Each structure stands twice: as C-alpha cells, then as structure tokens.
C-alpha cells in the first residue's frame, strides 16, 4: 500500500483552516472544542460541524499577552492560532471540563472573541446513579442553551449522530488493532494523521474516507518483530516527529494512551434504552484521562492495555506544564515497575522538536530494555 492512501488525511489537516472557512461561508455552522470529553454527538445533532482546535507547532507571539507562562503548549498555540484569525469561522466553543487550563482558556476566548457561543460542560468523576443523573442534567443544559441559540437537537437526530460516531470509532479501533499486529500501512505516524483528520472533516465525509482506506488495506502481515514493543502515553501529540524518534531509537509502538488516539476512541459506543442514556454511558466509561480519574485507577487500565497489546514498557510523552499528566507520572511509573513494565518520561515544548539529549535518552532506554529481555 502506498503512502498515497494516507495523503487525503494529511491534506485534511494541512488545509483545514481554509477548507473549514469556506464551509462556514457556504452557510454551515462550526463549533470548536478542545477536549474529547466534549460530546460531539450533541453538537452534530444540533446542526453544527464539530471541529477540534488544532494547535500544531510554532512560537507564541500574541497569546503571551493573555496567558501566564505555565500553560501547556497546546493551549498556548491554540490561542495563538485564534488570535491570528485562523478560527474566525467558529460559531463558538464547547468544552468538557477536563483540566483547569482548558476551562480557563474558554473564558479567555469568551472575553476576546465576543458574540459567539461558549459553554463549559461539567463531567462526573465516578460512575454512580447520582453521577449519571448529574451528567444528564448537564447535557440537557447544553442542549437547551444550543436550542436557545437556534440549534435544536431532536432525539432522532441525536440517535443518528451517535450511530455515526460509533461507526467512526469502531473503524478507528480496527486500525489500532492492525497497528498492534504490525501492519506497516497503519504505523503510529499514519494512525496519528488518520485520527487527526477526523477532528477537522465533516464526520459523514470522514467515515467514507475511513471505509475507503480500510478497503484498500492489504491483508495483515506477519507480526512485526523489530523494535521493543511500547505504549506511548500523554495528552495529545500533533507532531509525528516524536513518534519517529521513538521508533528510530529502538521502540515499536503497539498501543497508545492519547486523547487524539485510543483514549478518545474506546469505547466506540455506550448502552442505554434511549440516545441520551447511550451517550452518558459512553462518556462515563471512556478510557480515562488523568484530569478525570485517579492515578491508581488509570494505572490499572494502562496495565490492562499493555497486557492486551503486548507492550513491555511505556514512554510518557508529556507536554510542558501539563499538570494532570506530570502529577500522575510518579504513581504510574511505580505501579508499572511493580508489575514488570519499565517507563520513561519525555517532556515536550511548543516546538515539538526532539532535542539530541532526549534522543540519546531514548536510545539508552531501549538498549537497556533489549539487554534485559
């Protein structure tokens, strides 16, 4: 399979500002979001095109006037892009309450970009009847505010949107399994582009892109044996150079715990007697983020994922100043060690450049892993 099969996904990311701007001028309403805890199904059922804010790599020139230094690169560069006019096409932002930085940024956007729709959605930590009732009231509040803004989501529309996104996530999950088996066409670099495009394309169009890509995939090759099998964990990675550095240093990525990866895919759907129950069940049971779970509980899920995929170590790729992930690392590294899995942490800034000393650390880590195997 040639790299041309990945090209539509890469192009969808590269030209998304211009393409989505054209879509907005044609009359479509686009709603932005930062975090994958945001229920995109409700936005889509309300007639919006959900668009996850893309930060990319670069430097911060304008956003510094609005932000302290101790904010993660994703949030800094997201605001920088908005101040450059790259998100003028958005009708507003809806943010699931995850980390404090993301929720604080919504308020900053609201102050700067007046006249748009802004809403922060609270999310429960636990799965109890009381938590589900609370979450239901929060989701109903969102739908009521959207309806007041002229965007009504019927129960039928919500059911259709849930079906659409469940199908998309099921296909993405299939690609994750193929990466685990060593299918070269579904390398971590390619998978990042495929999943990333899904945040920036009409979901109906994206589903067709996924189906076409899967139809063109060759049969699964024999299991890959080169490189030490690892899982990568962090918030999100938007620069494939980090993945290349890990694999060129001796690692073989078989799984991920990223919010632009497995964490936003699993589970694809929820269970319930009606669309709202399905939605609640899915988001409460999704693979946990450190901002919405205890480190010990999350560690057990990571161990299960490592066991399912054959990962023998974890590379934590953490954005600078990402407090939830940085706070979890000491607990997770000890838990992994106690269960026979090594780990290493790599901290990245807004340039997303892998400094030579970090590359050397990774090479030494995988050499040590190979010697111990």
C-alpha positions in Angstrom: 0.0 0.0 0.0 1.5 3.4 -1.0 1.7 6.5 1.1 -0.9 8.0 -1.3 -3.6 6.3 0.8 -2.6 8.5 3.7 -2.4 11.7 1.7 -6.1 12.6 1.9 -5.9 12.6 5.7 -2.7 14.6 5.8 -4.1 17.1 3.4 -7.3 17.4 5.5 -5.1 18.5 8.4 -2.8 20.8 6.4 -5.6 22.8 4.7 -8.3 22.7 7.4 -8.3 26.4 8.2 -9.0 27.4 4.6 -11.4 24.5 3.9 -13.5 25.0 7.0 -13.6 28.7 6.4 -15.0 28.0 3.0 -17.5 25.7 4.6 -18.6 28.4 7.1 -19.0 31.0 4.3 -21.3 28.5 2.5 -23.6 28.5 5.5 -22.5 25.6 7.7 -22.1 26.4 11.4 -19.0 25.1 13.0 -18.4 24.6 16.7 -15.0 24.3 18.3 -13.8 22.2 21.2 -10.5 21.4 22.9 -11.1 18.1 24.7 -12.5 14.8 23.6 -14.8 14.7 26.6 -16.9 17.2 24.7 -20.0 15.3 23.4 -19.6 15.9 19.7 -22.7 13.9 19.1 -24.9 16.6 20.6 -23.1 19.3 18.6 -23.6 17.4 15.4 -27.2 16.5 16.1 -27.8 20.3 16.7 -26.6 21.0 13.2 -23.0 22.0 13.9 -19.9 20.7 12.4 -17.7 19.8 15.4 -14.1 21.0 15.0 -11.4 20.1 17.4 -9.0 23.0 17.9 -5.6 22.2 16.3 -2.5 23.8 17.8 0.4 22.4 15.8 3.9 23.5 16.5 5.4 27.0 16.5 6.1 30.0 18.6 3.9 32.2 20.8 3.9 35.9 19.9 0.4 37.2 20.7 -1.0 34.8 23.2 1.5 35.7 25.8 -0.4 38.9 26.5 -3.3 36.8 27.7 -1.6 33.8 29.3 0.9 33.1 32.0 4.0 31.1 31.1 2.9 28.0 32.9 0.3 26.8 30.3 0.8 23.8 28.2 1.9 24.3 24.5 -1.4 23.0 23.1 -3.4 25.7 24.9 -0.8 28.5 24.1 -0.7 27.7 20.4 -4.5 27.2 20.2 -5.0 30.8 21.3 -2.1 32.0 19.1 -3.9 30.5 16.1 -7.2 32.1 17.1 -5.6 35.5 17.5 -4.1 35.1 14.1 -7.7 34.7 12.7 -7.4 31.1 11.9 -10.6 30.2 13.8 -12.8 33.2 12.8 -15.1 30.7 11.2 -16.2 29.1 14.5 -19.6 29.9 15.9 -18.1 29.3 19.4 -16.6 26.8 21.7 -18.0 23.9 23.9 -15.5 22.4 26.3 -16.0 19.4 28.5 -14.5 20.2 31.9 -11.2 18.3 32.0 -8.1 20.2 33.0 -8.2 23.7 34.6 -6.1 25.2 31.7 -8.6 24.1 29.1 -11.5 25.5 31.0 -9.7 28.7 31.8 -8.9 29.2 28.1 -12.6 29.0 27.3 -13.2 32.1 29.5 -10.2 33.9 27.8 -11.6 33.1 24.4 -15.0 34.3 25.5 -13.5 37.6 26.7 -11.6 38.1 23.4 -14.0 36.8 20.8 -17.3 38.3 21.8 -20.6 37.5 20.3 -20.0 33.8 20.0 -21.4 30.7 21.8 -19.3 29.5 24.8 -20.1 26.7 27.2 -18.2 24.6 29.7 -19.7 21.2 30.4 -19.1 19.6 33.9 -18.2 15.9 33.9 -18.5 13.5 36.8 -15.5 11.5 38.1 -17.4 8.4 39.2 -19.9 6.1 37.7 -22.9 6.0 40.2 -26.6 6.6 39.7 -26.1 10.0 41.2 -23.2 10.8 38.8 -25.3 9.8 35.8 -28.2 11.9 36.9 -25.9 14.9 37.4 -24.3 14.3 34.0 -27.8 14.0 32.4 -28.8 17.4 33.8 -25.5 18.9 32.5 -26.1 17.5 29.0 -29.7 18.7 29.0 -28.4 22.2 30.0 -26.1 22.2 27.0 -28.9 21.1 24.6 -31.2 23.8 26.0 -28.5 26.5 25.5 -27.9 25.3 22.0 -31.6 25.3 21.3 -31.8 28.9 22.6 -29.1 29.8 20.2 -31.2 28.3 17.4 -29.7 24.8 17.2 -32.2 22.2 18.3 -31.2 18.5 18.6 -34.1 16.1 18.2 -34.0 12.6 19.7 -33.9 11.1 16.3 -31.0 13.4 15.2 -29.1 12.6 18.4 -29.6 8.8 17.8 -28.3 9.2 14.2 -25.3 11.2 15.3 -24.4 8.6 18.0 -24.6 5.9 15.4 -22.4 7.9 13.0 -19.7 8.5 15.6 -19.9 4.9 16.9 -19.2 3.6 13.4 -16.3 6.0 13.0 -14.7 5.0 16.3 -15.2 1.3 15.6 -13.2 1.7 12.4 -10.5 3.7 14.2 -10.4 0.9 16.8 -9.9 -1.6 14.0 -6.9 0.4 12.8 -5.4 0.4 16.3 -5.6 -3.4 16.3 -3.9 -3.5 12.9 -1.1 -1.3 14.2 -0.6 -3.6 17.1 -0.2 -6.6 14.7 2.5 -4.7 12.8 0.6 -3.6 9.6 3.1 -1.2 8.1 0.2 0.8 6.5 -1.1 1.6 9.9 2.1 2.8 11.6 1.7 5.2 14.5 2.6 8.1 12.3 -0.1 7.2 9.8 -2.6 6.5 12.5 -2.0 9.9 14.0 -2.8 11.5 10.6 -5.9 9.3 10.1 -7.3 10.1 13.6 -6.3 13.8 13.4 -8.2 14.3 10.2 -11.3 13.1 11.9 -11.4 16.2 14.1 -11.3 18.5 11.1 -13.6 16.9 8.5 -17.3 16.6 8.2 -18.0 13.3 10.0 -20.0 11.9 7.1 -17.2 12.6 4.7 -14.6 11.3 7.2 -16.5 8.0 7.5 -16.3 7.5 3.8 -12.5 8.2 3.9 -12.0 5.6 6.6 -14.1 3.0 4.8 -12.1 3.6 1.6 -8.8 3.4 3.4 -9.7 0.1 5.1 -11.0 -1.4 1.8 -7.5 -0.7 0.3 -5.6 -2.2 3.2 -3.7 -5.3 2.3 -4.1 -8.4 4.5 -2.4 -8.2 7.9 1.3 -9.1 7.5 3.2 -11.3 9.9 3.6 -9.8 13.4 6.4 -7.1 13.4 9.4 -8.2 15.4 11.8 -5.2 15.0 11.9 -2.9 18.0 10.9 -3.1 21.6 7.1 -3.1 22.0 6.0 0.0 23.8 2.9 2.1 24.6 3.0 5.9 24.4 1.0 7.9 26.9 0.3 11.6 27.2 -2.3 14.2 26.4 -2.0 14.7 22.6 0.7 14.6 20.1 0.4 16.7 16.9 3.9 16.2 15.5 4.7 12.8 14.1 8.4 13.5 14.6 8.1 12.4 18.2 6.8 9.0 17.1 9.6 8.7 14.5 12.1 9.5 17.2 10.8 6.8 19.5 10.7 4.1 16.8 14.1 5.1 15.3 15.6 4.8 18.8 14.6 1.2 19.1 11.0 1.2 20.1 8.0 -0.2 18.3 4.7 1.5 19.3 1.9 -1.1 19.7 -0.5 1.0 21.7 -1.2 4.5 22.9 -3.0 6.3 25.7 -3.5 9.7 24.0 -6.6 11.9 23.7 -6.0 12.1 20.0 -5.7 8.3 20.0 -7.1 5.3 21.8 -8.4 7.4 24.7 -11.0 9.2 22.5 -11.9 6.0 20.6 -12.7 3.5 23.3 -15.4 2.5 23.8 -16.9 3.4 20.4 -20.5 3.5 21.8 -22.5 3.2 25.0 -25.5 1.3 26.1 -28.9 2.6 27.0 -32.6 2.5 26.3 -32.6 5.9 24.6 -30.0 8.1 22.9 -29.2 10.2 26.0 -28.6 7.1 28.1 -26.2 5.7 25.4 -24.3 9.0 25.3 -24.0 9.1 29.1 -22.8 5.5 29.3 -20.2 6.0 26.6 -18.6 9.1 28.0 -18.6 7.9 31.6 -17.0 4.7 30.6 -14.5 6.0 28.1 -10.8 5.3 28.6 -9.8 7.7 31.4 -7.9 11.0 31.2 -5.7 11.9 34.2 -7.8 15.1 34.7 -10.9 12.9 35.2 -9.6 9.9 37.1 -7.3 8.8 40.0 -3.8 7.8 39.1 -4.2 4.3 40.7 -7.4 3.6 38.7 -5.9 4.9 35.5 -2.8 2.8 36.1 -4.8 -0.4 36.2 -6.3 0.5 32.8 -2.8 1.0 31.4 -1.7 -2.3 32.7 -4.7 -4.0 31.1 -4.0 -2.2 27.8 -0.3 -3.3 27.9 -1.4 -6.8 28.6 -3.8 -6.8 25.6 -1.4 -5.3 23.2 1.9 -6.8 24.3 3.6 -3.5 25.3 6.5 -4.1 27.6 7.3 -0.5 28.5 5.6 2.9 28.5 7.0 6.1 27.0 5.3 9.1 28.6 5.3 12.0 26.2 4.2 14.9 28.3 3.6 18.5 27.2 5.5 21.0 29.3 3.3 22.3 32.2 0.7 19.6 31.7 -0.1 19.3 35.4 -2.5 16.3 35.3 0.0 14.1 33.4 3.0 15.3 35.3 1.3 14.7 38.7 0.3 11.1 37.6 3.7 10.1 36.5 5.3 9.2 39.8 2.4 7.0 40.8 2.1 5.3 37.4 5.8 4.7 37.0 5.9 2.9 40.4 2.8 0.9 39.6 4.2 -0.1 36.2 7.6 -1.1 37.7 5.9 -3.2 40.3 4.2 -5.1 37.5 7.3 -5.6 35.4 7.0 -2.7 33.0 9.6 0.0 32.6 8.8 3.6 31.8 10.5 6.8 30.7 9.2 10.4 30.5 9.9 12.8 27.7 8.7 16.4 28.2 8.0 18.5 25.1 7.6 22.2 24.5 5.7 24.1 21.8 8.4 23.4 19.1 7.8 19.7 19.4 11.5 19.2 18.5 13.2 16.1 19.9 16.4 17.5 21.3 19.5 15.4 20.8 19.8 14.6 24.6 16.3 13.3 24.6 17.0 11.1 21.6 20.1 9.8 23.4 18.0 9.0 26.5 15.5 7.0 24.4 18.3 5.1 22.6 19.8 4.2 26.0 16.4 3.2 27.4 15.6 0.8 24.5 19.2 -0.6 24.6 18.7 -1.3 28.2 15.3 -2.9 27.5 16.8 -5.1 24.8 19.6 -6.3 27.1 17.1 -7.1 29.8 14.7 -9.0 27.5 
